[in-house]
Amino acid sequence: MAQRVVLAYSGGLDTSVAVRWMIENYGVEVITVACNLGQEGDWEGLQAKAFAAGAIEAIVVDCREEFANDFLIPSLKANALYEGKYPLVSALSRPTIVRHLVAAARAHGADAVAHGCTGKGNDQVRFEVATRALAPDLEILAPVRNWGMTREMSIEYAEAHDIPVLATKDKLYSIDDNLWGRAIECGEMEDPWARPPEGVWSMTTVRASEAKEITIGFERGVPVSVDGRVMPLHELVVELNDTVGAYGWGRLDMVENRRVGIKSRETYEAPAALALILAHQDLESITLERDVMHEKQRLEGRYADLVYDGMWFSPLKNALDAFVESTQQYVTGEVRLRLEPGRCFVVGRRSPHSLYDYGLATYDAADTFKHADSEGFVKLWGLGIQTWAAKQSANPDAGE
């Protein structure tokens, strides 16, 4: 049995209770690790809360730049949207956290890591599979999955043990946020027919009414500037969350298929993530060769599935990363987005490596396309179909 455990700590109800519960029920020492991934938080207060719950050490790591560079960039280059919609807000943060859990376990001589996930969610899969990939020797504890307490019982446990938590029995929603967006679930939204109440939205509350255009600059698939102002990605994302979110755009309301076999109604806010993926996809439309673009589009869904399913540190994910990276050599240029209330859409794109040839595309006097060449091409393209139709077809649409 483990003697010292490193716990992924958010400062919320479950992980705060988990500190004391593991001490009492497993007889372990607990070290907490909290990762600043861009979410709001009182980090000194969070450390104090961990110590109050019984932790022997409370570590806070500023992961914002690491999260953006090591996790958001690869996902953005892959245009990763789970089930064609969800930009993997929570899924991308979990391997970042696990990286630091394992590092803390090594540094402090721990023989186990722990998380505060329930048995119904995706995050238990992500935490545990990532841990086994990075440190197969470490034991994994899941107290919340096993303790059998309801939310109300956990609140009562916290009160009985003087554990400072803000949770109340009336707080209905579960919220997870970081640079890439915000996930909101539970409460009345567990009914897929019910409209999400306006009060659940935060990043996308409407604050702007006058339309505007912004230009996103990319270098080799990475967003590097807004309106010509160069900045690191973690700062760029914060700015776009504010700018795009002010128009009330970037909300998702979907029923998604969890890895554990449950269909779950989820709502998300991800204005920067969705705007950047939209712009990146559009820039690829003029910089990727046709077959490369089509194959990349075919694999993007598989990439998103792997990330969603907790397979960030896996051989197939690594192989797909290599393919995606090879496609980004010429994905450099600018995309212009127009923002209107409730809307964000592309109105222009340009690249020094663009494969768009005006002379080939235009129908005016500058046309350089050799139209006569098309006759032979079309005949050869359809020759197989023509031969089949003459020899074997019984197509009723062909007539007598």
N, C-alpha and C positions, 0 to 999 in steps of 0.2 A: 504494500500500500504506500502511496505517495506520502512524503513528509513535508515537502515545501512545494507550493503551487503558485503559478503565475496566472492571475485572472485578468481577462480582457474586461476592463472596467469603464462603464459609461457614467457612473454616478447616479443612475436611475434606480428605481425600486428594486428590480430583480438582482442586479449585480451588487447593490449595497447590502441587501439581505444575504446574498450568496457568500459574502466575506464572512459574516458571523456564523452562518449556517454550516459552512465547511469546517470552520474552526471547531464548532461544537459537535458535529456529527462525524467528521473524518479525522479530527485530531491533527490538522495540518497547520503549518504557517502559511499565511497568504500574502503575496506581493501583488499589488495591482498595477496594471499598465493602462493608461489612458492615452489615446492617440488624437491629437488635434488634426482633423482632416478638413477643417474649414467650417465646422459647426460652431454655433454660438456656445459659449460656456465660461464659467468662472473657474479657471484651472486651479488656482490656489484653494478656492473653496472646495473643489472636487477632491483635492489631495487631503484636505482636512476631514472631509466626509469619509474617505477611505480609512484614515487612521481611527476615526471615531467608531467605525464598524469593526475594527480589530486588526487591520493590515499592519504588517511589520515594516513595509516599505510601500510608498505610493509614487509611481513613476509617471511623469507626463512627457510625451514626446511630440514635438512640433513636426508633423509629417506632411504639411501642406505642399511643399515643393516636391518632395519625394513622391507623394501621391499623384501629383499632376504629371511629373516627368516619367515615372516608371509604370504607372497604371492607366492614367487617363489617355496619354498620348498613344500607346499601342491600341487601345480600344477605339479611339477616335479614328486612327488610320484605317481600322477595320470596319468603320461605320457600324459598330456593334449595337444592334437594337434587338433585344429579346422579343421574339414573336412579332418582329417588324415594328415595334413601338417603344419598348422600354430601354432607356440608355444605361441600365445596369448600375443605378445610383448606389445601392447598398452592396451589390455583388462585387463591385470593384474595390470597395473599402476593406473587405474582409481579408484578402491576402496581404494587404498592407499591414493590417493589425497583427496578423499571424506572424509576419516577418519579425515584428518587434516583441511579440510574446516569446518566440523562440530565442531571440537575442537576449532578452532579460532572463530567461530560464538558464541559459548558458552562463551569463555573467554572475548570477546569484546562486548557482548550484541547485536549482530546482529540478525535481524529477517528474513534474507534471505541469500541464497548463489546463485552464478551465475557461468556460464561456457561460454566458447567461441566457442561452437560447432554449426555447421550448422544443417539444418533440414534433410540432406540427409545421415548423417553418423551414425555410431554405438555409438559414444561416448556420444551423448546426452542421449541415453538410459542408458548407464552405469552410468553417473554422476547422473541422476535424480532418477533412481531406487535405487541406493545405498544411496542417500541422504534420500529418503523416508523410507528406511529400518532403518537408524540410527537416523534420526531426522524428523519424519513425520510432526512436527509442523512448520518447516522452509519453507518459500516461496522459490520457485526456479525461477530464472530469466534466460532467454536465449536471450540476446540482438542480437547476431549474427544471430540467427534463424529468428528474427523478424524485423531487421532494413532495410532489402531490399537493402543493398549496395553491389555492385560488388567489387571484389578485387581492381580494379582501383579506384573506388569511396572511398574505405577505405584508400588507400594511399593518395589520395587528401585530405581527412578529416584529416589524421594525419599531413600532411604538413600545412594545414590551422590552426591547433591548436598547432603547434610546438611540436608535440609528436614525440620523437626520435625513429624511427624504421629503420631497415636495408632493409626492403622489397622494391623491385622495380617492376615495371610493367613487366619486362623481366624475373623475377624469376618464373619459371614454377612449381617447385616441392614443394609438401608438405611433410615435414619430421618430424617424431616423433621417438625419440630414448630414450633408457634407458639401464640399465644393461643387460636386457634380449635380446636386439637386436635393430633393426632399421627398420622403416617402411617408404617406399618412394612411393608416388603416384602422379597422375596428369601429366600434360604435354603430351608429345607424347605417354606416356604409357597408356593413356586412350583408345587407340586403342589396343585391345587384340592381334592383329596380329603383331604389331610393336615390334621389339626386344628392350629391355631396353638398352639405351645407356650406354657405359662403365663408363661414368662420374658420374652415379648415385650411384655407389658402393663406399663404404668407408672402412667398416670393413673387407671386403673380397677381397681387391686388393691383387694380388699375389705378395708375397715378399719372398717366400721360394720355393726351388726346390728339395732339398735333402730330401728323405723320412725319417721319424722318428717315433718312438713309444712313447706313453705316457700312464701312468697308473693312472686311477682315482680310489681313495679309497672311499668306502661308509660305513656308519654306520646307520643301520635301515632306509635305503632308502635315506639318506642325503649325498651328496658329501662332503667329508671332507679333501681330500688330492689330490695332483698332484705329482706323482713320489715320494711318501713318505713324501712330505712336507705338513704338516697340516696347514690349513688356514681357516678363516671364509668364508662362501659362497660368500659374495659380493666381496671379493678379489679373490677368486678362479674363479669366472665367468669372471672378468676382465682379468685375465691371460689367460684363455681359449679362450676368444674372440680374443686376440692377437695371441696366438699360432695356433689355428685352422684356424682362419680367414686368416692367412698368406699364407695358401695353397689354397685360393680361394674357400673354401668349406663353406657352410652355407647359400647359396642364395636360395630364393624361388621366383618363378614367378607364380602366380595363379589367377584365377578368383574365388572369394569367394562370398558366399551368405550373404549379410548383413541382419541384423535383420529387417531393414525397408523395405525389399522386393526388393532391388536392387542387381543385380550382378555387382561386382566391380573388376576391374583388380588391383591387389596389388602386390608389390614387397617388399621383406623383406631380411634383413641380420640378421642371428641369429646363428653364429657359435658355441658359447658356449651352448646355449639352446638346439640346435639340437644334439650336441655331447653328452651332459649330458643325454638327454632323450634316445638316442641310447644306451649309456652305461647302464643306469638304467634298461631299458627294457631287456637288455641281462643278467644282473645280476639276474633279476627276473626269467629268464628262468631256472636257476638252484636252486633257493631258494623257489619258490612258488609251492605248490601242484597243480596238473593238473586242478582240478575243480575250485579252487580259482583263478588260473591264467586266465582261460577262462572267468570266470564271471567278473573278474576285467577288462579284455580286452573289454568285452561287455559294461561295464559301463564307460570306459574312454572317449568314444565319447560323451556320455551324459554329463559327467563332463565338458568337453571342451565347449559344447554347452551352458551350464549354465554360465560359466565364460564369454564367448564371448557375450552372451545376457544380461550381466549386473546383473546377479543373484548371485553375490558372497555372499552377505549377505542374504541368503534365507534358509528356512528349508530343502529343498531337497539338496542343496549344503552342508549344515552342516551334513546331514545324510550320504551323499556320502563320505565326509571327514572322518567320523568315520569308515566307511567300509575300505576305503583306508588305513587309519592309522593302522588298525588291520592286514593288509596284510604285513606290513613293518617290523615286529618284527625280521625276520631273513634275511632281505635284507642287509646283511653286507658282504663286500668282496672287491675284486678289479676287474676292467675290463681294459684290455689293448687295446688301440686304435692305429691303424696305420694311419699316415697322409702321403698322397702323393698329388701332385698337382691335385686339383679338387676332391679329395677323402678323406673320413674318414670312417673307418670301423673297426669292432671288430675283433681282432685276438686271444683273450684269456680272460678267466674269471675264477675266483676261489672264494670260500667262505668257511669259517669254518662250515657253516650250509648247505652246498650244498646237494641237494637230488640226485645228479648224483652219481651213484654207479658203479665204474669201473667193478667190478666183474659181475654185472648184465648186463652191456652194452657191454662188450667186446665179441669178437668171437674167441679169442685165448685161450690158455690153462688155463688161469685164470678164465674162464667162470664159474660162480656159478649159473646161471639161470637154473631152472629145466624144460627142454624142454618138458618132458613128460606131465607136467601139462597143457600145452597149448591145447592138444587135447580135453579134457573135457571142457575147457573154451570156445574154439571156437565153439564147438557143442552147448553149452548152449547159447552162444551169438547169434547164428544164428537160434535157435530153433523156435522163433516166425516167422521169415521169411520163414523158411522151412515149417511150418504148413500152413501159408497163401498161399504159392506157391502150396502146395498139394491140398488145399480145394477151393481156390477162384481165383487164379491167371489166368489171360487170357493174360499173357505177350507174345507178339509175338516173343521175343528173345529166348523163351524157346523151340521153335520147336514143332513138333508133338509128 
